[in-house]
Protein backbone atom coordinates (compact mmCIF):
# COMPACT_ATOMS: atom_id res chain seq x y z
CA UNK A 1 0.00 0.00 0.00
CA UNK A 2 1.34 3.41 -0.99
CA UNK A 3 1.75 6.09 1.66
CA UNK A 4 0.20 9.53 1.22
CA UNK A 5 2.83 12.06 0.13
CA UNK A 6 5.66 9.52 0.32
CA UNK A 7 8.49 9.60 -2.21
CA UNK A 8 6.47 7.48 -4.63
CA UNK A 9 3.26 9.48 -4.31
CA UNK A 10 1.11 8.99 -7.40
CA UNK A 11 3.47 6.40 -8.92
CA UNK A 12 1.76 3.03 -9.17
CA UNK A 13 4.49 0.86 -10.70
CA UNK A 14 8.22 0.32 -10.41
CA UNK A 15 8.73 1.61 -13.95
CA UNK A 16 6.84 4.79 -13.11
CA UNK A 17 9.09 5.25 -10.08
CA UNK A 18 12.21 4.80 -12.22
CA UNK A 19 11.03 7.30 -14.81
CA UNK A 20 10.18 9.87 -12.19
CA UNK A 21 13.15 9.56 -9.83
CA UNK A 22 15.81 8.94 -12.50
CA UNK A 23 14.58 11.42 -15.10
CA UNK A 24 11.82 13.88 -14.18
CA UNK A 25 12.49 14.78 -10.54
CA UNK A 26 16.00 16.10 -11.12
CA UNK A 27 15.10 18.71 -13.73
CA UNK A 28 14.72 22.47 -13.20
CA UNK A 29 11.48 24.29 -14.03
CA UNK A 30 10.58 26.48 -16.99
CA UNK A 31 7.38 28.32 -16.07
CA UNK A 32 6.50 29.77 -19.45
CA UNK A 33 3.08 31.06 -18.40
CA UNK A 34 2.17 32.45 -15.00
CA UNK A 35 0.65 35.48 -13.28
CA UNK A 36 3.37 36.18 -10.71
CA UNK A 37 3.83 39.85 -9.91
CA UNK A 38 7.27 40.87 -11.24
CA UNK A 39 7.42 43.66 -8.65
CA UNK A 40 7.38 41.05 -5.90
CA UNK A 41 10.40 39.36 -7.48
CA UNK A 42 12.27 42.61 -8.11
CA UNK A 43 11.70 43.76 -4.52
CA UNK A 44 12.23 40.24 -3.18
CA UNK A 45 8.97 40.35 -1.25
CA UNK A 46 9.05 38.84 2.22
CA UNK A 47 5.66 37.37 3.14
CA UNK A 48 4.38 38.10 6.63
CA UNK A 49 2.80 34.72 7.25
CA UNK A 50 1.47 31.56 5.60
CA UNK A 51 -2.05 32.95 5.38
CA UNK A 52 -0.86 35.89 3.32
CA UNK A 53 1.25 33.73 1.01
CA UNK A 54 -1.39 31.04 0.53
CA UNK A 55 -4.70 32.90 0.44
CA UNK A 56 -3.91 36.28 -1.10
CA UNK A 57 -5.54 36.22 -4.52
CA UNK A 58 -6.11 32.45 -4.59
CA UNK A 59 -9.54 32.02 -6.12
CA UNK A 60 -9.13 28.21 -6.18
CA UNK A 61 -9.12 28.18 -2.39
CA UNK A 62 -11.85 30.81 -2.13
CA UNK A 63 -14.20 28.70 -4.26
CA UNK A 64 -13.63 25.69 -2.02
CA UNK A 65 -14.13 27.74 1.14
CA UNK A 66 -17.41 29.18 -0.12
CA UNK A 67 -18.60 25.68 -1.05
CA UNK A 68 -17.74 24.62 2.49
CA UNK A 69 -19.97 27.31 3.97
CA UNK A 70 -17.23 29.81 4.86
CA UNK A 71 -18.45 33.46 4.79
CA UNK A 72 -16.96 35.82 2.21
CA UNK A 73 -15.18 37.91 4.84
CA UNK A 74 -12.67 35.04 5.20
CA UNK A 75 -12.10 34.92 1.43
CA UNK A 76 -11.96 38.37 -0.16
CA UNK A 77 -12.97 40.34 2.92
CA UNK A 78 -10.78 43.05 4.44
CA UNK A 79 -11.83 42.77 8.08
CA UNK A 80 -10.54 39.25 8.86
CA UNK A 81 -6.91 38.73 9.87
CA UNK A 82 -4.52 36.49 7.94
CA UNK A 83 -4.69 33.95 10.76
CA UNK A 84 -8.49 33.93 10.77
CA UNK A 85 -8.53 33.33 7.03
CA UNK A 86 -5.94 30.58 7.34
CA UNK A 87 -7.91 28.97 10.14
CA UNK A 88 -10.97 28.81 7.89
CA UNK A 89 -8.86 27.35 5.10
CA UNK A 90 -7.54 24.68 7.48
CA UNK A 91 -11.13 23.95 8.45
CA UNK A 92 -11.95 23.46 4.76
CA UNK A 93 -8.96 21.31 3.76
CA UNK A 94 -10.30 17.96 5.03
CA UNK A 95 -13.39 18.52 2.91
CA UNK A 96 -11.29 18.97 -0.24
CA UNK A 97 -10.32 15.30 -0.44
CA UNK A 98 -10.26 14.23 -4.12
CA UNK A 99 -10.05 17.87 -5.15
CA UNK A 100 -6.54 18.80 -6.43
CA UNK A 101 -6.35 21.39 -3.66
CA UNK A 102 -5.85 18.58 -1.17
CA UNK A 103 -2.82 17.30 -3.07
CA UNK A 104 -1.41 20.75 -3.83
CA UNK A 105 -1.73 21.87 -0.21
CA UNK A 106 0.23 18.94 1.14
CA UNK A 107 2.79 18.95 -1.69
CA UNK A 108 3.48 22.62 -0.92
CA UNK A 109 3.84 21.96 2.79
CA UNK A 110 6.21 19.08 2.09
CA UNK A 111 8.38 20.57 -0.66
CA UNK A 112 8.63 24.15 0.61
CA UNK A 113 8.61 23.69 4.39
CA UNK A 114 9.47 20.03 4.96
CA UNK A 115 6.15 19.49 6.77
CA UNK A 116 4.49 16.09 6.32
CA UNK A 117 1.62 16.62 8.73
CA UNK A 118 -1.95 16.68 7.42
CA UNK A 119 -3.47 20.16 7.57
CA UNK A 120 -6.71 20.21 9.55
CA UNK A 121 -8.11 22.26 12.42
CA UNK A 122 -6.09 20.31 15.00
CA UNK A 123 -2.76 21.03 13.26
CA UNK A 124 -3.54 24.50 11.90
CA UNK A 125 -1.85 26.63 14.56
CA UNK A 126 1.30 24.50 14.68
CA UNK A 127 1.70 24.49 10.89
CA UNK A 128 0.90 28.20 10.60
CA UNK A 129 3.51 29.20 13.17
CA UNK A 130 6.22 26.90 11.81
CA UNK A 131 5.74 28.09 8.24
CA UNK A 132 5.43 31.74 9.26
CA UNK A 133 8.73 31.56 11.13
CA UNK A 134 10.43 30.20 8.01
CA UNK A 135 8.80 32.81 5.79
CA UNK A 136 10.57 35.51 7.77
CA UNK A 137 13.96 34.22 6.61
CA UNK A 138 15.64 35.13 3.32
CA UNK A 139 15.42 31.52 2.12
CA UNK A 140 11.64 31.91 1.89
CA UNK A 141 11.39 35.31 0.22
CA UNK A 142 9.93 35.56 -3.29
CA UNK A 143 13.35 35.02 -4.83
CA UNK A 144 14.26 32.40 -2.27
CA UNK A 145 11.22 30.31 -3.20
CA UNK A 146 12.09 30.53 -6.91
CA UNK A 147 15.57 29.27 -6.15
CA UNK A 148 14.28 26.55 -3.80
CA UNK A 149 12.15 25.13 -6.58
CA UNK A 150 15.00 25.42 -9.11
CA UNK A 151 13.01 27.69 -11.39
CA UNK A 152 15.07 28.61 -14.43
CA UNK A 153 12.64 30.83 -16.39
CA UNK A 154 9.50 32.74 -15.38
CA UNK A 155 7.28 34.30 -18.04
CA UNK A 156 4.83 36.72 -16.45
CA UNK A 157 1.65 38.08 -18.07
CA UNK A 158 1.85 41.75 -19.04
CA UNK A 159 -0.26 44.39 -20.76
CA UNK A 160 1.24 46.34 -23.70
CA UNK A 161 1.08 49.53 -21.61
CA UNK A 162 3.16 48.03 -18.76
CA UNK A 163 6.50 49.68 -18.15
CA UNK A 164 8.36 46.37 -17.63
CA UNK A 165 10.53 48.27 -15.17
CA UNK A 166 10.79 45.32 -12.82
CA UNK A 167 11.78 42.89 -15.57
CA UNK A 168 14.46 45.30 -16.74
CA UNK A 169 15.72 45.89 -13.20
CA UNK A 170 16.08 42.14 -12.63
CA UNK A 171 17.93 41.73 -15.92
CA UNK A 172 20.28 44.63 -15.19
CA UNK A 173 20.93 43.21 -11.76
CA UNK A 174 21.79 39.80 -13.20
CA UNK A 175 19.26 37.81 -11.16
CA UNK A 176 19.95 34.18 -12.16
CA UNK A 177 16.28 33.32 -12.76
CA UNK A 178 15.16 34.71 -16.11
CA UNK A 179 12.03 36.79 -15.51
CA UNK A 180 10.59 37.64 -18.92
CA UNK A 181 7.41 39.46 -19.94
CA UNK A 182 4.60 37.99 -22.02
CA UNK A 183 2.56 40.17 -24.38
CA UNK A 184 -1.15 40.06 -23.37
CA UNK A 185 -3.12 42.59 -25.50
CA UNK A 186 -6.62 41.61 -24.32
CA UNK A 187 -7.63 45.19 -23.51
CA UNK A 188 -6.78 46.33 -27.03
CA UNK A 189 -8.92 43.51 -28.39
CA UNK A 190 -11.87 44.36 -26.10
CA UNK A 191 -13.59 46.88 -28.33
CA UNK A 192 -16.84 45.92 -26.59
CA UNK A 193 -15.59 47.27 -23.22
CA UNK A 194 -17.52 50.55 -23.55
CA UNK A 195 -15.77 53.65 -22.21
CA UNK A 196 -12.96 51.44 -20.95
CA UNK A 197 -11.82 50.87 -24.55
CA UNK A 198 -11.34 54.58 -25.24
CA UNK A 199 -9.58 55.08 -21.92
CA UNK A 200 -7.23 52.22 -22.77
CA UNK A 201 -6.44 53.73 -26.17
CA UNK A 202 -5.53 57.00 -24.48
CA UNK A 203 -3.15 55.20 -22.15
CA UNK A 204 -1.62 53.21 -25.02
CA UNK A 205 -1.16 56.42 -26.98
CA UNK A 206 0.62 58.00 -24.04
CA UNK A 207 3.14 55.17 -23.49
CA UNK A 208 3.79 54.50 -27.20
CA UNK A 209 4.11 58.12 -28.33
CA UNK A 210 1.65 57.40 -31.17
CA UNK A 211 -1.49 59.52 -31.40
CA UNK A 212 -4.32 57.04 -31.88
CA UNK A 213 -7.19 58.32 -33.97
CA UNK A 214 -7.55 55.57 -36.57
CA UNK A 215 -7.14 51.80 -36.68
CA UNK A 216 -3.72 51.98 -38.41
CA UNK A 217 -2.60 54.26 -35.55
CA UNK A 218 -3.60 51.56 -33.07
CA UNK A 219 -1.58 48.97 -34.97
CA UNK A 220 1.42 51.31 -35.03
CA UNK A 221 1.15 51.98 -31.29
CA UNK A 222 0.97 48.25 -30.60
CA UNK A 223 3.96 47.64 -32.85
CA UNK A 224 6.02 50.21 -30.92
CA UNK A 225 5.20 48.42 -27.68
CA UNK A 226 5.68 44.99 -29.28
CA UNK A 227 9.20 46.07 -30.21
CA UNK A 228 9.77 47.29 -26.67
CA UNK A 229 8.63 43.98 -25.20
CA UNK A 230 10.98 42.16 -27.57
CA UNK A 231 13.87 44.32 -26.36
CA UNK A 232 13.01 43.19 -22.81
CA UNK A 233 13.32 39.51 -23.76
CA UNK A 234 9.68 38.71 -24.52
CA UNK A 235 9.26 35.46 -26.46
CA UNK A 236 5.54 34.80 -26.13
CA UNK A 237 2.17 36.44 -26.56
CA UNK A 238 -1.01 35.31 -24.85
CA UNK A 239 -4.71 35.87 -25.38
CA UNK A 240 -7.66 35.12 -23.12
CA UNK A 241 -10.70 34.48 -25.30
CA UNK A 242 -14.19 33.13 -24.88
CA UNK A 243 -13.98 31.82 -28.45
CA UNK A 244 -11.96 32.38 -31.64
CA UNK A 245 -12.65 35.04 -34.27
CA UNK A 246 -12.12 34.63 -38.01
CA UNK A 247 -14.65 36.85 -39.76
CA UNK A 248 -13.94 38.17 -43.23
CA UNK A 249 -13.47 41.95 -43.33
CA UNK A 250 -12.09 44.83 -45.33
CA UNK A 251 -9.81 47.60 -44.13
CA UNK A 252 -12.61 50.07 -44.73
CA UNK A 253 -15.02 48.08 -42.56
CA UNK A 254 -12.55 47.88 -39.69
CA UNK A 255 -11.86 51.61 -39.85
CA UNK A 256 -15.58 52.40 -39.64
CA UNK A 257 -16.02 50.00 -36.71
CA UNK A 258 -13.03 51.51 -34.93
CA UNK A 259 -14.29 55.07 -35.40
CA UNK A 260 -17.71 54.14 -34.09
CA UNK A 261 -16.24 52.62 -30.95
CA UNK A 262 -13.76 55.48 -30.54
CA UNK A 263 -16.67 57.94 -30.56
CA UNK A 264 -18.48 55.92 -27.89
CA UNK A 265 -21.24 54.41 -30.02
CA UNK A 266 -22.50 50.84 -29.44
CA UNK A 267 -21.48 48.11 -31.87
CA UNK A 268 -23.32 45.13 -33.30
CA UNK A 269 -22.10 41.63 -32.47
CA UNK A 270 -20.99 41.24 -36.08
CA UNK A 271 -18.91 44.43 -35.89
CA UNK A 272 -17.27 43.27 -32.66
CA UNK A 273 -16.37 39.93 -34.22
CA UNK A 274 -14.90 41.59 -37.30
CA UNK A 275 -12.77 43.96 -35.25
CA UNK A 276 -11.48 41.17 -33.01
CA UNK A 277 -10.72 39.04 -36.06
CA UNK A 278 -8.70 41.87 -37.58
CA UNK A 279 -6.73 42.78 -34.47
CA UNK A 280 -5.94 39.16 -33.53
CA UNK A 281 -4.78 38.50 -37.10
CA UNK A 282 -2.54 41.57 -37.21
CA UNK A 283 -1.12 40.74 -33.79
CA UNK A 284 -0.41 37.16 -34.88
CA UNK A 285 1.58 38.50 -37.83
CA UNK A 286 3.68 40.64 -35.48
CA UNK A 287 4.41 37.53 -33.41
CA UNK A 288 5.43 35.61 -36.53
CA UNK A 289 7.78 38.39 -37.64
CA UNK A 290 9.68 38.19 -34.34
CA UNK A 291 9.66 34.40 -34.05
CA UNK A 292 7.51 34.50 -30.92
CA UNK A 293 5.11 31.81 -29.78
CA UNK A 294 1.46 32.82 -29.60
CA UNK A 295 -0.77 31.33 -26.90
CA UNK A 296 -4.56 31.19 -26.86
CA UNK A 297 -6.51 30.37 -23.69
CA UNK A 298 -10.12 29.93 -24.69
CA UNK A 299 -13.44 28.63 -23.43
CA UNK A 300 -14.01 30.55 -20.19
CA UNK A 301 -17.15 32.42 -19.16
CA UNK A 302 -16.05 35.16 -16.78
CA UNK A 303 -17.75 37.00 -13.93
CA UNK A 304 -20.97 34.96 -14.06
CA UNK A 305 -22.16 36.14 -10.63
CA UNK A 306 -23.02 39.81 -11.10
CA UNK A 307 -23.65 40.40 -7.40
CA UNK A 308 -20.25 39.05 -6.39
CA UNK A 309 -18.51 40.75 -9.30
CA UNK A 310 -19.82 44.07 -8.00
CA UNK A 311 -18.64 43.17 -4.49
CA UNK A 312 -15.30 41.45 -5.07
CA UNK A 313 -14.30 42.25 -8.65
CA UNK A 314 -12.74 40.06 -11.33
CA UNK A 315 -10.57 36.99 -10.77
CA UNK A 316 -12.15 36.14 -7.43
CA UNK A 317 -13.61 32.74 -8.28
CA UNK A 318 -16.81 33.30 -10.25
CA UNK A 319 -15.72 32.08 -13.69
CA UNK A 320 -16.57 28.74 -15.28
CA UNK A 321 -16.14 26.49 -18.30
CA UNK A 322 -17.97 27.65 -21.42
CA UNK A 323 -19.49 25.59 -24.23
CA UNK A 324 -19.04 27.80 -27.28
CA UNK A 325 -18.55 26.22 -30.72
CA UNK A 326 -15.01 27.06 -31.85
CA UNK A 327 -13.78 24.44 -34.32
CA UNK A 328 -14.59 26.23 -37.57
CA UNK A 329 -13.43 29.66 -36.41
CA UNK A 330 -10.20 28.24 -34.98
CA UNK A 331 -9.52 26.39 -38.24
CA UNK A 332 -10.27 29.51 -40.28
CA UNK A 333 -8.06 31.71 -38.07
CA UNK A 334 -5.06 29.37 -38.31
CA UNK A 335 -5.64 28.77 -42.03
CA UNK A 336 -5.71 32.51 -42.78
CA UNK A 337 -2.26 32.91 -41.23
CA UNK A 338 -0.89 29.70 -42.72
CA UNK A 339 -2.04 30.69 -46.21
CA UNK A 340 0.03 33.87 -45.92
CA UNK A 341 3.02 31.96 -44.58
CA UNK A 342 2.75 33.87 -41.30
CA UNK A 343 1.58 31.28 -38.78
CA UNK A 344 3.80 31.54 -35.70
CA UNK A 345 4.47 28.75 -33.26
CA UNK A 346 1.17 28.36 -31.45
CA UNK A 347 -0.12 26.85 -28.19
CA UNK A 348 -3.85 26.34 -27.77
CA UNK A 349 -5.36 25.75 -24.31
CA UNK A 350 -8.98 24.68 -24.03
CA UNK A 351 -10.96 24.98 -20.81
CA UNK A 352 -13.76 22.63 -21.82
CA UNK A 353 -12.52 19.01 -21.74
CA UNK A 354 -15.09 18.19 -24.43
CA UNK A 355 -12.70 20.01 -26.82
CA UNK A 356 -9.69 17.77 -26.13
CA UNK A 357 -10.06 15.72 -29.31
CA UNK A 358 -10.91 18.86 -31.26
CA UNK A 359 -7.62 20.53 -30.31
CA UNK A 360 -5.55 17.34 -30.52
CA UNK A 361 -6.66 16.87 -34.14
CA UNK A 362 -6.68 20.56 -35.10
CA UNK A 363 -3.01 21.06 -34.29
CA UNK A 364 -2.10 18.30 -36.73
CA UNK A 365 -3.67 20.26 -39.60
CA UNK A 366 -1.07 23.02 -39.34
CA UNK A 367 2.19 21.23 -38.52
CA UNK A 368 4.51 22.09 -41.40
CA UNK A 369 7.75 20.25 -40.61
CA UNK A 370 9.65 23.45 -39.88
CA UNK A 371 9.65 22.98 -36.09
CA UNK A 372 8.96 19.83 -34.10
CA UNK A 373 5.58 20.36 -32.44
CA UNK A 374 5.13 23.80 -34.02
CA UNK A 375 1.43 23.83 -33.10
CA UNK A 376 0.90 22.65 -29.51
CA UNK A 377 -2.05 21.35 -27.52
CA UNK A 378 -1.53 23.24 -24.25
CA UNK A 379 -1.46 21.53 -20.88
CA UNK A 380 -4.56 21.09 -18.73
CA UNK A 381 -5.55 24.65 -17.82
CA UNK A 382 -7.38 26.16 -14.83
CA UNK A 383 -10.21 23.77 -13.96
CA UNK A 384 -8.32 21.03 -15.84
CA UNK A 385 -4.92 21.19 -14.12
CA UNK A 386 -5.88 18.25 -11.90
CA UNK A 387 -5.18 14.54 -12.25
CA UNK A 388 -8.14 13.67 -14.47
CA UNK A 389 -7.74 16.80 -16.61
CA UNK A 390 -4.00 16.30 -17.04
CA UNK A 391 -4.40 12.61 -17.89
CA UNK A 392 -7.18 13.41 -20.37
CA UNK A 393 -5.04 16.02 -22.14
CA UNK A 394 -2.01 13.70 -22.23
CA UNK A 395 -4.09 10.80 -23.54
CA UNK A 396 -5.77 12.87 -26.27
CA UNK A 397 -2.43 14.29 -27.38
CA UNK A 398 -0.80 10.84 -27.29
CA UNK A 399 -3.51 9.16 -29.34
CA UNK A 400 -3.91 11.90 -31.95
CA UNK A 401 -0.54 13.64 -31.99
CA UNK A 402 2.98 13.33 -30.56
CA UNK A 403 3.30 13.36 -26.78
CA UNK A 404 7.07 13.23 -27.29
CA UNK A 405 7.07 16.79 -28.68
CA UNK A 406 4.87 18.33 -25.98
CA UNK A 407 6.28 21.41 -24.19
CA UNK A 408 4.80 20.35 -20.85
CA UNK A 409 3.49 22.04 -17.74
CA UNK A 410 3.19 25.60 -16.43
CA UNK A 411 1.77 27.03 -13.22
CA UNK A 412 -0.68 29.67 -14.57
CA UNK A 413 -0.59 30.91 -10.97
CA UNK A 414 -0.20 34.06 -8.92
CA UNK A 415 1.41 32.16 -6.04
CA UNK A 416 5.09 31.56 -5.36
CA UNK A 417 4.07 28.26 -3.76
CA UNK A 418 2.51 26.80 -6.92
CA UNK A 419 5.67 25.20 -8.28
CA UNK A 420 4.80 21.72 -6.96
CA UNK A 421 2.24 21.68 -9.77
CA UNK A 422 5.19 20.85 -12.03
CA UNK A 423 6.05 17.91 -9.76
CA UNK A 424 2.39 16.87 -9.75
CA UNK A 425 2.34 16.91 -13.56
CA UNK A 426 5.62 15.01 -13.83
CA UNK A 427 4.38 12.28 -11.49
CA UNK A 428 1.19 11.89 -13.54
CA UNK A 429 3.19 11.74 -16.78
CA UNK A 430 5.59 9.12 -15.41
CA UNK A 431 2.74 7.09 -14.00
CA UNK A 432 1.00 6.94 -17.38
CA UNK A 433 4.18 5.88 -19.18
CA UNK A 434 5.22 3.44 -16.47
CA UNK A 435 1.83 1.76 -16.41
CA UNK A 436 1.91 1.34 -20.18
CA UNK A 437 5.28 -0.42 -19.95
CA UNK A 438 4.15 -2.78 -17.20
CA UNK A 439 0.94 -3.62 -19.07
CA UNK A 440 2.96 -4.48 -22.17
CA UNK A 441 1.66 -1.53 -24.17
CA UNK A 442 5.15 -0.05 -24.52
CA UNK A 443 8.40 -2.06 -24.77
CA UNK A 444 10.52 -2.35 -21.64
CA UNK A 445 13.58 -2.50 -23.93
CA UNK A 446 12.92 1.16 -24.85
CA UNK A 447 13.15 2.52 -21.32
CA UNK A 448 16.20 4.65 -22.23
CA UNK A 449 14.15 6.40 -24.92
CA UNK A 450 11.19 6.73 -22.56
CA UNK A 451 13.54 8.38 -20.07
CA UNK A 452 14.58 10.85 -22.77
CA UNK A 453 10.92 11.42 -23.69
CA UNK A 454 10.08 12.10 -20.05
CA UNK A 455 12.91 14.60 -19.71
CA UNK A 456 11.82 16.31 -22.92
CA UNK A 457 8.21 16.79 -21.83
CA UNK A 458 9.27 17.81 -18.33
CA UNK A 459 11.88 20.37 -19.38
CA UNK A 460 13.97 20.11 -22.55
CA UNK A 461 11.20 20.48 -25.15
CA UNK A 462 10.15 23.84 -23.70
CA UNK A 463 13.74 25.02 -23.45
CA UNK A 464 14.34 24.30 -27.14
CA UNK A 465 10.89 25.36 -28.39
CA UNK A 466 11.05 28.83 -26.82
CA UNK A 467 14.77 29.29 -27.42
CA UNK A 468 15.66 29.81 -23.77
CA UNK A 469 19.42 29.72 -23.21
N, C-alpha and C positions, 0 to 999 in steps of 0.2 A: 504494500500500500504506500502510495506517495504521500509525503508530508507537505502540508501547506507552506508555501514560500521557502521550501528547501532548495538546494542547488539545482535540482532537476525539475523544478516547478514547471508544469505544462508540457513536459517531455515524457511521452508515454513509452518509448522504446529505447533500447541501447543505442541504436543508430541515430536516433534523434539527439540523444545526449552527446554523442561523438560530434555530430555536425555543429551543435550549439557550442559546446565547450572548446572544441579544437579550432573552430572557424569563425563563428559569429560573435561570440562573447568578447573576443579580444580587440575588436575593431573600434576605431573612433566613430564619432557621429557627425554626419552632415545633415543639418536641419535646414533644408532648402525652402521651407515655407513655415513661418510662425508669425505670431503677433506680439513678440516680446517688445518692450519699450526700450529703444536704443539709449534713451537718456539714463535709464536705470543701469545699463551696462557702462556707459561713459562715466557716470558718477559713482560707479561701484556701490550701488544701493545696499545698505545694511538693513535687513528686515527686523522689525521690533520683536516679533513673536511668530509662532507657528500659525496662529489664526490669521494674521495679516498676510503671510506668505501663501497660505493655502486657500483662503476664502475671498480674497480681494479680487473681484472681477471674474470669479469662477462660476459661470452660469450652469455648468454641469452639476455642481454640488447644490446650487440654489434650487434647481429643478427637483432634485431628489429630496431636499429638505421640505420644500412645499408639499410634495407628494406624501411626505411623512407627517404632515400636519403641523409643521413649524411655521409660526407667523413670519410675515415679511420683514419685520424689524430685525430679525436675525439673519436675513439674507442681504437685502440691499439697503436696509435701514441705517440711519446715522446715529441713533440713540442707544444702540447696544454696543458693549465693549467687545474687543477682539476675543477675550476669553469667553464671554457669553455666547458669541457666535460659534466659536470652536466647540464649546460644550454642547450646543445644539447639533453641530455636525457629528460629534462623537455619539450622540444619542441616535442619530440617523444611520450611522455606518452599519450596525448589525442588520438593518433592514434593507441594505443594498446588496445582500448576497445574490449572486448571479448577475448583477449589474457590473460593468467593467470598473465602476468606481471602487468597488470592494477590492479588486485586484490592484488597481492603480494606487490606492491609498496605502496598502501594505507593501507594495513594491517601493514606493517613495520613502516610507519609513525605514525600510531595510537598506536600500541602496544609498540614501543620503545620510541617514543618521545612525545606521547600524542597529535599529530597533526591530526586534522580531516579535514583539508583543502584539496581540490583537487589539485594535482600537475599539473601545466601547465605553460606556459611562464609567465603569469601575476603573479603567486605566487612563481616562482622559487627562486628569490633572498631572499624573506622573509623566505621561508622554509629552504633554504640553510644556511642562517646565524643563524637561531634559532637552527637547528640541529648541526651545527658546534660548536656553543657555548657549547652545552651540551656534545658533544664528547670530549671536552677538560677537562671534569671533570672525576674523578675516577669512577663514577657510569656507565660511558659509555666506559670504556676501554674494551679490549677483555674479561677479566675475569668478569668485571662488567656486560656485556651483557649476558654472560652465566648465571650469577646469576639472572639477571632480568627476563630471560625467564624460570627460574627454571629448568635448565638443570641438570640432575643427572649423566648421563654418556655420554661421547663423545668417539666414536671409529674412529680414524683417519685412513688414508690409507697410508701404509708404505712399502717400498721396503726391501727385506731381507738384503741389505747391510747398511740400515740406522742404525745409532748409538743408536737411541731411547733415546738420552741424555736428551731431553726435557721432555719426558714422565717420565723418572726416577727422574728428578729434581722435577717435580710436585708431584710425589708420596712421595718422601723424605720430601718435604716441608709440606705435608699433605693438599694440596689444596682440598677443599670439593667436587669439581666436579671430578669424575673419568675420566681421560683422558688416554685411552688405545690404544695401537697400533693394527692395522689389517695387517695381512700378505698378501702382494700383489706381487706374484712372476712373474709377466708378462714378465719381461725382461729375466728371466731364461727360460721361455717358448719360447721366440721369437728367435728360432734358424735361422729364415729367415731374421734376422736383419743385415746380412752382417758382416762387421768388428765390428759393435757395439756389436755383440754377444760375440766375443772373448774378447773385452775390458771389457765387463761386467763380464765374467768369471774371468778375472784377478783381478778385484775389489773384487768379491766374495771370491776368494782365499785369498786375503789379509786380509779381515775382519774376515774370518772364521778360518784361520790358517791351512786350508786344501789345499794342492797343487792339482790343478785340471788338470788332464791330460786325464782322462777317464770318462765315464758316471757314474760309481759307485763313483768316486771322487766328481762329481757334487752333487750326492744325499747325500753324507756324509757332504759336505759343507753346503748344504741346511738344513740338519738335525741339524747341530751345531747351525745355526742361528734360526731355528724353536724352538729349546730348549731355546735359548736366548730370543726370543719373548715371549715364554710362561712364562719365569721368570719375564718378565715385565708386565704380566697381560693380554697378548693377549688371546682372546677367539674366534676370527674369522679369516678366510682367505677370500680372494676375488680374483676374476679373471675377467678380461675384455676380452671377446672373440667375434670374429665375428660369430663363430659357435662352435659346440661341436666336439670333436675328440674321436673316439673309434675304431681305426684301430687295427687289430690283428698284433702282432709283436713278435719277439724273442729277447732275450737279445743280441744275436750276431748281429742282424740287427741294434739294437739301438746303439750299440758300434761303428759299422762301420759308421753309419750316424753321430754320434757325432764327430768321428775323422775327417770325411770329412769336417764338418763345422768348427771344431777347426783349421784345416789347411787352411781355407779360400776358400774352393772349393764350387761352387754352388750346391744346392740340388734340386732334383725333388719335385714336389708337393706331391707325395706319401710319399717320405722320410720325408718331413716336417710334414705331418699328423701323421705318425707313431711316430716320436719323440714327438710331442705334446701330443699324446695319452698316451705315456709312462710316460712323466713327470707329466702330470695332474693326472694320476692314482696313481703314487707313492706319489705325494703331498697329494692327497685325503686320502691315507692310513695314512700318518703322522697326518693329522687332526683328523682322527678317533681315533688314538691311544691316543691323548690328550683330546678327548672329545670336540673338537672345532666344530664350525659351519662353513661349507664352503658355500661361496656365488659365484654365477655365473651371471655376467651381460653380456648378449649376444645380438647380432643382430644389432650392429652399424657398419657403414662404415665410417672410419675416414679419415680426411685430403683429402677430395674429390677435393678441389680446389688447384691444384699444385702451381699456381702462388701465392695465398695468404698463402699457407703453407710455401713457400720460404720466403715470406715477414714477416709474423707474427708468424709462428711456430704452434705447436700443441695446442689443447684446446683453440682455439680462435674463434670458431663458424662456422666451415666448415665441420662438421660431420652430418650424417643423418641416418635415419632408413634403415636397410638392409632387404633383402627378401630371405635370404638363407634358404634352407631346413634343418631342424635340428631335426625333431622328431625321426628318427631312430637312429641317432648317440647319441642323448641325452638318449634315452631308453637303448641303448647298454652300454653307459658309466655308468649309474646308476646300470644297471643289473650286470655288471662286478664286481663292488664293493659290491653289495648286495649278490651276489653268494659267495663271500669270507667272508661274515659277517663283512665287513669293510666299510659300507656306513655310513658316519657321518651325523649328522643333516645338512640339505641342504636347501638353499634359492635360487630360480631361478627367475631372473628378465629378462623379455623379453622387447625389445624395439619396436618390431613390434606388434601393437595391434591385427593383424590377428592371432597371436600365443596365444591369451588369453585362448581359449578353449583347445588348445594343452597342455599348461602348467597346467591349472586347472585339466585336466584329468590325465596328466602324473604323477603328484605328488601323486595321489591316488594309483598308481601301486606299490609304494615303501613305503607306510606307514606300519609299522610293529607292532604297538601296544606298542612299548617300550617307546615312548614319544608322548604326544599329539601334533599333527601337526609337526611330525619329519621332513617331507619334505614340504617346504613352497613355495607358489606362491608369489613372492616378490611384493611389492607395485609398483604402477605406477612410472616408472623410466624415467628421463630425459625429452624427448618430451611428455611423458605420465603423468607427475605429475601435471596435470591440471584437472579441474572438470570432463570433459568427460572421460579422461583416468583413473582417480581414480574410477569413477563410473563404468566404464567398467570392471576394474580389480575386484572391489568388487562384482559386479553382477556375473561375471564368477566364481569367487571363491565360492560365495554363492550357486549358482545353481549346481555346480559340486564338491564341497568340503564342508569344514566347516569354514565359516566366523568366528565363535566363537573361533577358535583356531589360528587365524591370528595374527602375531607379529607386524603388524601395520606399521606406517610411519617412514621415515628417511628424512634427508635433502639432502643428496648427494651433498652438497654445499661447496664452499670455503668461503662463507660469514658468518660473525657473525650476520648478520641481517636476515638470512634465517629461523629462528626458527618459525615464523608465519606459515610456511608451515605445521607444525604439527597442528596448530589451524585450518587451511584451511581444512586439511584432516579430522579432528575430526568433523567439521561442516558438511562436505559432508556425512560422515558416519552416523551421527545422523539424518540428513535430510532423508537419504534413509530408515532408520529404522522407524523414526517417520511417514513418509508417508505411509509405509506399515501398520502400526497400524491403522492409520486413514482411510485407504481404506479397512480395514477389512481383510487384508492379514496376519496379525499377531495379536494375541489376546491381547487386552488391559489389561486383567487380569494378563498377564505375564510381565508387565512393570518392576517389581523388577528384574526379570532375565535379561531383555533387558538392564537394567541399569548396571548390572554386566557384561554382554557381552560387552557393550560399554567401560567400564573401562578396561576390559581385552584387547581389541583390541587397545585401546589408550595407554596403559601403562603396565598393569600387565602381559600380555602374554609374552612380550619381556623380562621383568625382570626375569620371571621364566625360560623361554626358554634358555636364555644365561647364567643364573646362577649369575646374578649381585646381590650383597648383598646391 
